[in-house]
Amino acid sequence: MTTPTNDKLWNVLCHLSVWLGVGIILPLIVYLVTKDDPESSIPAHAKESLNFHISMYIYGLISLLLFVVVIGMILLPLIALATAVLSVVGAVKASNGEVYQYPATIRLVK
C-alpha cells in the first residue's frame, strides 16, 4: 500500500517532533485529530511516537532522580542519545511507509 505524500509528511514529523522542539505536543495533537480515520496511517505513527516520547520523558525523570547515586549522570546522556537516534530511525522507517516499533517503549496510548 502506498502512503499519500501528506500522510508521509505527518508520519515523519511525528517521529522528528523531538528534533523540532515540540516533543510530545505534536504527536499528541496529530493523534487526537486523526485517530478516527481508519484509512490513514497517521494515527499509528502518531501513537507510536507519542508512546516513545512519553517513555523517554519518564526514563529521563528517573535518571534525574538517580543523579543522587551518580548513575543518573551516565543514564541521562544515554537516554538523550537513544532518543535522538531512534527518532531518526523512526522517521526513516515512516518515510518508507513502515510503522516503527520503538524498543523499550511503555505502551500507554493504546
Backbone hydrogen bonds, N-H to C=O, Kabsch-Sander energy under -0.5 kcal/mol:
donor,donor_aa,acceptor,acceptor_aa,energy
8,K,4,P,-2.5
9,L,5,T,-2.3
10,W,6,N,-2.0
11,N,7,D,-2.6
12,V,8,K,-2.4
13,L,9,L,-2.6
14,C,10,W,-2.2
15,H,11,N,-1.5
16,L,12,V,-2.1
17,S,14,C,-0.8
19,W,16,L,-1.0
20,L,16,L,-1.3
21,G,17,S,-0.5
21,G,18,V,-0.5
22,V,17,S,-2.2
23,G,17,S,-1.1
25,I,22,V,-1.5
26,L,22,V,-0.9
28,L,24,I,-2.0
29,I,25,I,-2.5
30,V,26,L,-2.7
31,Y,27,P,-2.6
32,L,28,L,-2.5
33,V,29,I,-2.1
34,T,30,V,-2.1
35,K,31,Y,-1.7
37,D,34,T,-2.1
40,S,37,D,-0.9
45,H,41,S,-1.5
46,A,42,I,-2.9
47,K,43,P,-2.6
48,E,44,A,-2.1
49,S,45,H,-2.6
50,L,46,A,-2.6
51,N,47,K,-2.5
52,F,48,E,-2.0
53,H,49,S,-2.7
54,I,50,L,-2.4
55,S,51,N,-2.3
56,M,52,F,-2.4
57,Y,53,H,-2.1
58,I,54,I,-2.3
59,Y,55,S,-2.7
60,G,56,M,-2.4
61,L,57,Y,-2.4
62,I,58,I,-2.3
63,S,59,Y,-2.3
64,L,60,G,-2.0
65,L,61,L,-2.0
66,L,62,I,-1.5
67,F,64,L,-1.2
68,V,65,L,-1.0
69,V,66,L,-0.9
70,V,67,F,-1.6
71,I,69,V,-0.9
72,G,66,L,-1.7
73,M,70,V,-1.3
74,I,70,V,-0.6
74,I,71,I,-0.9
75,L,71,I,-2.4
76,L,72,G,-2.6
78,L,74,I,-1.1
79,I,75,L,-2.6
80,A,76,L,-2.3
81,L,77,P,-2.4
82,A,78,L,-2.5
83,T,79,I,-2.5
84,A,80,A,-2.2
85,V,81,L,-2.7
86,L,82,A,-2.8
87,S,83,T,-1.8
88,V,84,A,-1.2
89,V,85,V,-2.1
90,G,86,L,-2.6
91,A,87,S,-1.9
92,V,88,V,-2.4
93,K,89,V,-2.5
94,A,90,G,-2.3
95,S,91,A,-2.2
96,N,92,V,-1.0
97,G,94,A,-1.4
98,E,93,K,-2.7
100,Y,98,E,-0.7
102,Y,100,Y,-0.8
105,T,102,Y,-0.6
107,R,105,T,-0.6
108,L,106,I,-1.7
110,K,108,L,-0.6
